[in-house]
Amino acid sequence: MLLDGGLQVIHANAAATALLDRGDGLVLRHRRLVARHPDDNTRLQAVLCPAPRLGRPAPEDFAVIRRPDRRPLLVKAVPLAAAGGNGPASEAGWVVRISDPEHRRKPDPAVLQKLFGLTPAEAATVSEMLPPRSEDEAARRRGVAKATFRAQLHAAYTKLGINGRDELVHLLASYRFR
């Protein structure tokens, strides 16, 4: 999400827009990002102090936003330099990242191919292991025999330099795939 120097939202991606539309801990009021819980909003507004200084983070550059019956959101804000030019980024004073621990992002096999040098079959096999599931279930979802799935998975493990599913899940989580 991008905020201008006056802390008004000038761009939000689809995931941020959906979260804001649900009123899931955060909402927009007069184009400004606001936490629904008053204590959380006090911390959020302190993070989004009106005069960011390039290279100097706010006293805290993050806020924790509580949600009823769900894990909290983590909102991280970073001030940007005045860029000049055209488009929404030219007006941006802040970039804000909202992390939702309950949102799962499955890796695109094409990205896995380029990132790790996997074949298309190996990348599709690795992608099918998230969220963590059994080899039987993943093979069934891919529509291949278990022996074929296991061969492709172990070939991917070799290329990735890992020894099993737990290491695979940890490696992919380090790229924010879950």
N, C-alpha and C positions, 0 to 999 in steps of 0.2 A: 504494500500500500504506500502511496506517496502523499505526503502532506505539504502544503505550501508554508511559507514563513508565518502565516497567521493561523497555522494549525488546522486549516480546512483540508478535508480529503479531496485530492484532485485526481487520484486514480486508485482503483481497487481491483484486484484480479477476481476471477469468478469464485474462487474458494472464499476469499474475504467478503465479497458481496453476499454470498449465500449465508455465511456466518452472521453478518450484520443484519440481514433480512430476517433471520430466525430470532434475533435478539438474544443470542446465546452468550450472555455475559457481557457483550459489547453492543452498542447501538450507535447510530449517527443522530446527533441533534444539531440542527443548523449547520450541517456538513462537517461537524466536529466529532471526533472519536470520543466516546464516553462509556465508562464502565457502568453497568446497572447497579452494582453495589456501591454505596457512598464511600466506604473506606477504600475500596479498590480504585474508585475514580480519583480520590485524592492522590493516591500513589501514581496512577497513570498520568495525571496532569502534572505532577512533579517531574516525571520523566520527560514529558513533552514541554519543558520550559520554553517560553516564547522566543528566547534569543540563543539559538544554538551557536556554538563556536566550533569551527572546523578543527578536528583533531583533539578536541577536549570533550569527552563524554559528559553527559549530565551526571550529577552525583551518583545516581543509579541509572543505568541505561535500560532497565527492564522493569516490568510490573507483572505481578501475578493477579490474574482475574478469576475470581471464584465463580462457579456455576452450580446451580442446584442439581444434585444427583449425578454430577459428572465431574471428571477430573478438571482441574483448573487450566486455563489458557496461560501461555507465557507470551507477553508482548515485549518485544525488543525494539528500541528506537535508536537510530543513528542519524546525526545531523549530516547534511550534505553541503558541499561548497556551491556557491552560486555558479551555475554552469553557463548561463546565457544561451542563446540559440532559440530554437522553436520547439513546440510540443509541450506535453505535460511535464516532462522531466526538467525543462528549463525553469519552471516556477517552483520546483520542489525544494523544500527546506529540510525535510525529513524522509527517511525511508523507515517504514514500520513493518516488522515481520511478526505475524501472529502464529504461534505454534500450538496446534491442537493435538495432544497426545492420543486422542481417540480417532484421528483421521489417518487412514492407512493409504499409502501410495505404493502401488505395485510397480515394479520396474518394467519399463518398456524393453522387450527383447532386443530391439535395434540399438538402444543405448548400451545394454550389456555387451552386445557384440563389439561395439567400438571401444568401450571402456576397458574390456578385459581380453579382447581378441578371441572371443568365443565364436563357434559356428552358429548358424541360425537355430539348429536343433538344440545345441547346448544352452544357448541363451533362453530359448523357450522353456526348456527344462528347468533351468535355474529360476526363471520368473515364476514358474508354477509352484515353487517351494515356499512362496510367500502368499498370504501369511503362513507361518510354519504349519505344515501338514505332513501326513505320512507319504512315503513314496508310493504306496498303493493308490491313495486318493489322487495324488498329483498325476500319476501315470494314467489313471482313468479319465481325469479331466483333460489330459492332452490327447487321449484316444490312441495311446500306444501301449504295447506290451510292457509288462513290468521289467523284463530283462532288457529291453531296448532303453527304457527310461533310466534304469540303473547304470547302463553303460554310458549313456550321454551325461548323466549326473557325475559319475566318477571321472570322466574325461574333463568335465568342467572343473571339478575339484583339483585335478592335477594342474590345469592351467592357472587356477586361482591361488595355488600354493596352500590349500587348506585340506583338512582331513575329514570333515563331516558336516552334518546339517547345522549344528550349533555354531561352528565357525563361519558357515555360509551366512546364516542369519545375522551374526555379529558384523561380518564384512559388509553386507548390504545395508545394515542399519547405519554404518558409518557414512554411507552416501545418502542417508535419510530415506531409504526404501524400507518398508515394513510390511 
